[in-house]
């Protein structure tokens, strides 16, 4: 098997670039939510109540069980967790490749 190089782990393990991007976004958002929950310094039960989810659901998030969360579900959790709205920026890949 030839050695292949990938720009991210998601590109290596997912079948399409779209699936890889979805996983990358989910992982990033999960990390942000988990970091914010850790900053609260609350028990998982209290933090879960604040987020409107069960403690086992929050535990899945904190432990990075990415396949148990859709991007939609994470966006819904982000408002109570992050205390604001999300901002996504589209980066034109053709410009990134030209600069490389």
Secondary structure, DSSP 8 states (H G I E B T S, - for coil): ------SSHHHHHSSSHHHHHHHHHHHHHHHHHHHHHHHHT--HHHHHHHHTS-HHHHHHHHTT-GGG--HHHHHHHHHHHHSS--------HHHHHHH-
